[in-house]
Amino acid sequence: MTKINRDFFQFKLILFICLFSYSFVLFDQSPFEFYIHYFIYLVVIPIYIIKYGIPKFFFKLFLIPIFIGIVHVIIGDNQLFTFIKIFGGLFATLLFFYFLIKKLDFSTSLIFGWYIKFCYILCVIGLIQVISFLIGFEIGYNFNWILNKWGVIRGGVVGIRVNSILSEPTYLATVISPAMYVSIKNLISNTNLYINKSQSILILLIAILTTSSIGYFGLGLSLLLSTNTIRLRYLAFGSLIVFLGFSLAYQNVKDFSDRADAAKGLWIDQDFKIKNTNSSSFVLFNNLHIAKKNLSRFPLFGTGLGSHETAFKKFTLTKSLIQYDFEFNIKDGNSLFVRLCTETGLIGLIFIILIIINGFIYKVDSNNPEMVEHKLISQSIFVLLVLVLIRQGNYMLNGLPLMFLLYYFNGVQYKEKLISSE
């Protein structure tokens, strides 16, 4: 193995651990959970700070959050340790992934290619999980013997909802959503972008076997974007496909139909019986209510990083409308959109939306491979960011800061090339 290949292997291994090791915690006692990749941060970040220094834009980026956070700790809308934990964790995670991108000379294509292959590895593990479950080989589908923050999720198409080495099927579906896009692109365009066709088929199969509603939405969005079908007649056709897929899942997968019925009963019928509130739909419903209440008090800047937990305790419906204990996603709000509303207010939410809009690439010259690749990366990560806004409120989980950085730098590089070509 040459030195370059050895260095790349080390980079890939470190990156994989930092992205997907959240199902194993070294200790989870108070005051916080300690994951294995924290050791990597503690070793790597000081080395790169000495080598590169902290980028100036980091200070500008975190200036308002630290000021708002301190103010709301003082007036009692946030807890000091919670603010320090979230602020410090987000700062360190962003800094680590920035240094990694810088070390690789801002090669978004290289890092994105690694990420897609990582998704394929997750799906191979997912396939092993399914086969092991079907033949009754417990060690092959129940990873509790090695992952202590993980569990088997029963149900789905084959009796188990695939989650690979991630804690939830929804997390797996979200993480592999960029690979879903690439897979669909490969199959409809007869190409082998980053992965081949058989690998693409496996990724789509595992996405289906998660039986995640948000995953199915990601599949539909990927199909629309990868076929350039954001037009009225194609939207109608795409909507028909989504409807047929929803109908098949509703009729054949009981836990999917149960979640759909609960969502209808809660969001449309406003029926707060236990069958409708004992589900993920109520978690989102409740956290949206909390965010709305908090926004009405502090609409511009929210109440600071980490404050959703305090807002939850003040405004949760489980202490007023519903008289039984059902409190999940207290800390992260179940949705990045919800958490941003609570903790950063409209300013923070608009900031994130502007990043997503500015980095989105829709039309490019199909005869320019570099531009086509930038478009592929942009739209792939766009799908993930949309899913995270809907259904994942942890700022740092599964490398979300890396995906934001890749998305941003990919957009910057595309615009620079566009200007130079003109």
Buried (B, 14 or more C-beta within 10 A) or exposed (E): EEEEEEEBEEBBEBBBBBBBBBBBBEEEEEEBEEBEBBEBBEEBBEEBEEEEEBBEEEEEEBEBBBEBBBBBBEEEBBBEEBBBBBBEBBBBBBBBBBBBBBBBEBEBBBBBBBBBBBBBEBBBBBBBBBEBBEEEEEEBBBBEEEBEBBEBBEBBBBEBBBBBBBBBBBBBBBBBBBBBBBBBBBBEEEBEBBBEEEBBBBBBBBBBBBBBBBBBBBBBBBBBBBBEBEEEEBEEBBEEEBEEBBEEBBEEBEBBEBBBBBBEBBBEEEEBEEEBBBBBBBBBBBBBBBBEBBBEEBEEBBBBBBBBBBBBEEBBBBEEEBEEEBBEBBBBBBBBBBBBBBBBBBBBBEEBBEBBEEBBBEEBEEEBEBBBBBBBBBBBBBBBBBBBBBBBBBBBBBBBBBBBBBBBBBBBBBBEBBEEEE
